[in-house]
């Protein structure tokens, strides 16, 4: 439409000078029409899941405002997001098997596929070409072209060659265009290696332990660590030496002899590693455990307010922030990584589900589910910097995840 | 400095709160409104079972999935958990009345 108007204007222009003026104006108009994007980067943007309404809000951490909300993303209970390697597109993994590609500058759905019946999360490959989804039903991993969302590979999580399938958890990307994931029902870790194309080479590690419930990969992409729900300890795979197999670490990590109720599975993705110390949510206990990452031995335990869910390191590594499961999820505590003391506490509201730092750590954003708000703080002064309404917010995902291994 | 001050103030509140919750559950006094209970079932049970109860790490909880269980059975599972699975006993923070309300809500979608 604008193109037609533009031509018409030119033909009616009586003088060359006037015509040139119109041409210049028309080009500006055309530019604005063909590309409605403001000229801006995405590195200060975050996406936030509104789990009950199936929406994703886009947060501008510079202006501390939402720039847009995208709806129609289905069941977003336990949803998560990874980014395209240019940081412009968010891939949203919904509980209902929905995989949605969202343009966070234009605030619109680019593509969407219902790829399974029940899903838990996903990952994007090192080269940005592949998006993988971990599925509960049907149990396995499906891999899609990140441009078109075309299905490229289907990896059923079969148990012992039978038709039975396991739920898949703890799916991450690893260097060398690999995806790594764990099988909840059969206690295995699998590597799907896509370094030679769309036909993955699968390596299976059996008997890693009972009921792996979540996993993480260290930020250098070397260690894949799965938490075990069914027994104490964690399963560690050293990706520098996959030939050495999976070994058990932290034999006393877990519920111990006195099994305590676990109201919410701790998340391992945000595992905080500050210096050579890792800070890990204990299972069931009101503790954060401190692990020496050189020998993977427990070197301390910090009593905290409730059952920890996320333990997140500030980008400057001086503090870790901890949130908690129901019924203690009105509180966030801050631990000094040097002396292991609790040095701060916030009560932002009820149902603090997730925390995310800005890339350089000048801000932290918390989603407060039952108060239908997202709150930003200055993590040094603990003063609020913004409070934005959003129905039932959960996961917050800074776009700098686009450049980070395992996120 | 300001971090430390907030910490001290916060910790005393925290201790008071944790002390209240289990006591209420053990006494069997329901302090949650139906809205709060519905929110808890949808959101907190939904963490594992899905917001729409179609299942996740936990089994689906739609009425057709629960046909074989009575309200009493389900309330008992909520309170005592299912040993050997990830389903925890909720009795420390949920009363029997609340568990019964939740069970009825799940079975019928109409708790009252």
Boltz contact constraints between the chains, C-beta under 6 A:
constraints:
  - contact:
      token1: [A, 75]
      token2: [B, 51]
      max_distance: 6.0
  - contact:
      token1: [A, 75]
      token2: [B, 52]
      max_distance: 6.0
  - contact:
      token1: [A, 77]
      token2: [B, 46]
      max_distance: 6.0
  - contact:
      token1: [A, 77]
      token2: [B, 50]
      max_distance: 6.0
  - contact:
      token1: [A, 77]
      token2: [B, 51]
      max_distance: 6.0
  - contact:
      token1: [A, 95]
      token2: [B, 50]
      max_distance: 6.0
  - contact:
      token1: [A, 229]
      token2: [B, 86]
      max_distance: 6.0
  - contact:
      token1: [A, 261]
      token2: [B, 88]
      max_distance: 6.0
  - contact:
      token1: [A, 261]
      token2: [B, 89]
      max_distance: 6.0
  - contact:
      token1: [A, 262]
      token2: [B, 88]
      max_distance: 6.0
  - contact:
      token1: [A, 263]
      token2: [B, 88]
      max_distance: 6.0
  - contact:
      token1: [A, 264]
      token2: [B, 47]
      max_distance: 6.0
  - contact:
      token1: [A, 305]
      token2: [B, 14]
      max_distance: 6.0
  - contact:
      token1: [A, 326]
      token2: [B, 44]
      max_distance: 6.0
  - contact:
      token1: [A, 327]
      token2: [B, 21]
      max_distance: 6.0
  - contact:
      token1: [A, 327]
      token2: [B, 93]
      max_distance: 6.0
  - contact:
      token1: [A, 331]
      token2: [B, 14]
      max_distance: 6.0
  - contact:
      token1: [A, 343]
      token2: [B, 3]
      max_distance: 6.0
  - contact:
      token1: [A, 343]
      token2: [B, 7]
      max_distance: 6.0
  - contact:
      token1: [A, 344]
      token2: [B, 3]
      max_distance: 6.0
  - contact:
      token1: [A, 344]
      token2: [B, 6]
      max_distance: 6.0
  - contact:
      token1: [A, 344]
      token2: [B, 7]
      max_distance: 6.0
  - contact:
      token1: [A, 345]
      token2: [B, 7]
      max_distance: 6.0
  - contact:
      token1: [A, 345]
      token2: [B, 10]
      max_distance: 6.0
  - contact:
      token1: [A, 381]
      token2: [B, 2]
      max_distance: 6.0
  - contact:
      token1: [A, 382]
      token2: [B, 6]
      max_distance: 6.0
